[in-house]
């Protein structure tokens, strides 16, 4: 399916992520993601826009953990974005993750972040660890949680101009701690699905308790924690 996102959404994404994570012009970021995956935008266009040096991995370096580890070291990479499963592959090859010794930030997302993987990253690296959450329909990542020194996994808080609602099946707002559907609104909200009006009207709806607020129903379950962060539930 094609998702019609907006220029305003992309600009908000760039500003929102870089308010939380340090995208300094002297840094080098690994571009390890295939061009068809929306998070490629962060590693390429966003990073170029912010003045970083983008180092493109070839297909073998993207898939082979040994080549990936060598790529990270040889290119003096400062920032990495990857899924938990890809990070686990790297860990299986490099048990102490020595290839990440000079990396400053790791952005994990796209899948559930296992707690044991977080513990291992904390144990063997000194990097800042960020957990990222968000569907394409709300312009890539909608929340960021820094887990560098945390003992539990959460998805953090929404980036700027983004709101998260936890609702029941009738779109009623749930109290903190109650598990419901994660619904997202804000500047990053897509126009809808290209050429699929029926699917758009099913997934992009207005809240009954705030009729002027349009949301995307992610289909994911989560809850709001007492500290204001959000946690996704499997």
N, C-alpha and C positions, 0 to 999 in steps of 0.2 A: 504494500500500500504506500502511496505517496502522501506525505504530510506537508501541508502548506504552512510553514513557519514564516515569521515576518522579520524584516530588517531590525525593527525595534526590539524584537525578542532576542536576536543575536547580539545586538549592542548591549542589551541589558545583561545577557549571559556573560559577555566579556567583562563588563564592569563588576557584576556581582561576584564572579569567581575570583577576580584579581583583587577585590577588597579583602578576601579571606586568605588567599594563597599568594605567596610572593613571586610574581612573574617579573623579575628584574631583567633589564636589558643585557646584562652581562652573563646570563645563564644560558645553558645548552639543554634543550629538551629532546628526548628521544621520540621519534615518530614511529611507533611500532604497530599502529592500527591500520587495518585495511580501509581504503578510501570510502567504502560503502557503509561503514559503521559511523553513526553520527558523532561519536566522541573523537573521531579523526579531526573534527573542526578545532578542538582545543589544542591538539598537538601541532596543528599546521597553521590555519588562518589566524586563529586567536594569538598564537605565540608569535607569529610574524608581525601581527598588528602591534603587539606589545614590545617588539624589538628584540626578542630572543633569537638565538641561533637554533634553527630546527635541523636535526640530523635524521635523515630518512633511512630507515632500515629496509633492506631488500626482503623478498618473501622468505628466503631461507633463514635470515636473521629473525624474522617475526615468529617463525615456527620452531626452530631448533634451539633448545635452551642453552646449549654450549655456545653456539654462534651468537645468541642474544647476549649472553654474559660477556663474551669477548667484545661485542659491539658497544656495550655500556662502558666497559673499562677503556677501550681504545679511543673512544670518542669523548671521554671525560664528561659523561652525562651528569647533569645536575638534577633534572626532573624527569619523572617517569609516570605514565598513566597506564594502568592495565587492569584486566579482570582478575579476580581471586584465583581462578583456575590457571591462568597463565603465570601468575606469581608462584603458584604451587609447583608448576613445571620447572620454573627457574630454581626454586628451593630444592627440588628433587635432584637437580644436577649439581648445585652449589650449596651444600648443606649449611655452610656458615654465611651464605650470601655475601661473600667477600667482594663480589662484583658490584655491590651497592655501597661500598665503603665511602665513596666520595659523593654519593647521591644525597641531595638535601631534602627533597620532597617526593613522596610516593602518593599517587592518587589512585585509589582502588574503587572500582564500581562495575556495574553491569550485571552483577550476580550477588547472591547473599555472601557476606564476608564472614568466613568461619572464625570463631574466637581463637581456635588453636593457631591459625595462621597469623592473627594479630599478635598473639603472645610470642610467636617465633620471631616476627619482625622486630618487636620490642626488645627481644633478648639479644639478637645478633647485629642490630643496626642502631645508628644514632639519628636516623632520618625522621622527619615529620611525616606522620601517617594520616591521610585524609580518606574518609569514606564518603563516596559520592553516590547520590541517588537521583534518578529522574528519567522519565520516558521521553522519547523523541517529540511526542505531542506537546510537551511543555518546554521545548528547546533544550535538549541535552540534559544537563544536570540541574536539578531544581533545589537540592539541599546539599549541604556539606557539613560533615562532622569531623573535627580533629580528634583522633584516637591515640595520639602519640603516648599519652600517659594514662589512658583509660583501661579499666578492667572489664568493661562490657562494650558490646557493639551497639551503636545507634547510628542513625543517618543524619544527626545534627539538626540544623535549622534551615529554613528556606533562605535562599539568596535574596538580594534586594528586589523589591517590587514583586514578591512571590508570596502566596499564602497557601497554607496546608490546612485542610479540614478533614477530620476523621468522622465519618458518617455511618449510619446504619443503612439497610437496604432501601429505605424510603427517603434517604438523604437528610435525615435528622442528625443534628450535631451531637456527638457523643462526648461524655465527660473524660477528663484525663484518666489514663489507665485502662479505658475500655477499648477493646479491639474492634476496628471497623475498616471500611474501605478508605484508602488514601485518595483524597480528591485535591486537585491542585488548580489554583487560579493565579492570575497576575499577567504581567507584561509578556512573559514567555509563552503564553497560551497560543497554540496554533489556530489558524483560521478553521482548520478541519482537514479532512482527507480529500485529496484531489479526485474529483469525479465520483465520489461515494457519499452522496448527501444523506442516505439512510444511515450509514455507519456514523457519520458525523453527528447527526441528531441524536443518535443513541449514546454516544460517548461524551459529547460536549453538551452540557445541560446547565440550567440555572438552578441555584439553590432555592428551595422553598422558603427558607427563613431569611434569605437575602436575595430577593428576586432579580436584583440588578447585577449579581455576581455570577459570571459564567465560569464553569469549572470543567476540568477533564477528569473523568472517572477512570482511575488507573487500573482497577481490578485487583490491586495489591492490598493486602491487609497490613494494618499498622496501628500504633497508638501514640498518644502524646504523653510524655513522661512528666513527672512533677517539676523537673528543672527546665521545662520548656523545649527540650529536644524531642525528636521523634524516633521511634524504633519501628522498623518493618518486621513483620511476622511471616514465617514460612507457611 
